[in-house]
Amino acid sequence: MEQDELKDFRQQCERNLKRSVAERMRYGFCYVYKPVLDDAPWRSFDSTAAYRKWCCDNLPKYLGYGEPDSA
């Protein structure tokens, strides 16, 4: 890091340490809508195999669920 970047980073850390825990929790997480997963309040499966099959059949690949691609 350049000196200016390092100084700015330190100042940012100091500002963040002055925040309350509630503020850190509020701003520390970024909610991103996940299609299908966020469309129901909850789901229940009889087995892990059933859950994995549901993931493969219903979720977009970019969410990272399902079987890895064979190389």
C-alpha positions as CSV (number, residue, x, y, z in Angstrom):
1,M,0.0,0.0,0.0
2,E,1.0,3.5,-0.6
3,Q,1.6,5.8,2.4
4,D,-1.6,7.8,1.6
5,E,-3.7,4.7,1.3
6,L,-2.3,3.3,4.5
7,K,-3.0,6.5,6.4
8,D,-6.6,6.6,5.0
9,F,-7.1,3.0,6.0
10,R,-5.9,3.6,9.5
11,Q,-8.3,6.6,9.8
12,Q,-11.1,4.6,8.5
13,C,-10.4,1.8,11.1
14,E,-10.3,4.4,13.9
15,R,-13.7,5.8,12.8
16,N,-15.2,2.4,12.7
17,L,-13.9,1.5,16.1
18,K,-15.8,4.5,17.5
19,R,-19.1,3.1,16.2
20,S,-21.4,1.2,18.6
21,V,-21.8,-2.5,18.2
22,A,-25.4,-1.9,16.9
23,E,-24.0,0.4,14.1
24,R,-21.3,-2.1,13.2
25,M,-23.9,-4.8,12.9
26,R,-26.2,-2.6,10.8
27,Y,-23.5,-1.5,8.4
28,G,-21.3,-4.6,8.5
29,F,-23.6,-6.8,6.4
30,C,-24.8,-6.4,2.9
31,Y,-28.1,-8.1,2.0
32,V,-28.3,-9.5,-1.5
33,Y,-31.5,-11.1,-2.8
34,K,-30.9,-14.8,-3.7
35,P,-33.5,-15.9,-6.2
36,V,-35.6,-18.9,-5.1
37,L,-33.9,-19.2,-1.7
38,D,-35.4,-16.0,-0.5
39,D,-38.8,-16.6,-2.0
40,A,-40.1,-18.8,0.9
41,P,-39.8,-18.2,4.6
42,W,-38.5,-21.7,5.2
43,R,-38.2,-25.2,3.6
44,S,-37.9,-28.6,5.1
45,F,-36.5,-31.8,3.5
46,D,-36.6,-35.4,4.6
47,S,-32.9,-36.0,3.8
48,T,-29.8,-34.2,2.8
49,A,-30.1,-36.1,-0.6
50,A,-33.5,-34.5,-1.1
51,Y,-32.2,-31.1,-0.2
52,R,-29.3,-31.5,-2.7
53,K,-31.6,-32.6,-5.5
54,W,-33.9,-29.7,-4.8
55,C,-30.9,-27.3,-5.0
56,C,-29.7,-28.8,-8.3
57,D,-33.2,-28.6,-9.8
58,N,-34.2,-25.2,-8.6
59,L,-31.2,-22.9,-7.9
60,P,-29.2,-20.9,-10.4
61,K,-25.6,-22.3,-10.7
62,Y,-24.1,-18.9,-9.8
63,L,-25.3,-19.3,-6.2
64,G,-22.8,-22.2,-5.9
65,Y,-25.2,-25.0,-5.0
66,G,-25.2,-28.3,-6.8
67,E,-22.6,-30.7,-8.2
68,P,-19.3,-29.3,-9.3
69,D,-18.7,-29.3,-13.1
70,S,-16.6,-32.2,-14.3
71,A,-13.3,-31.1,-15.8
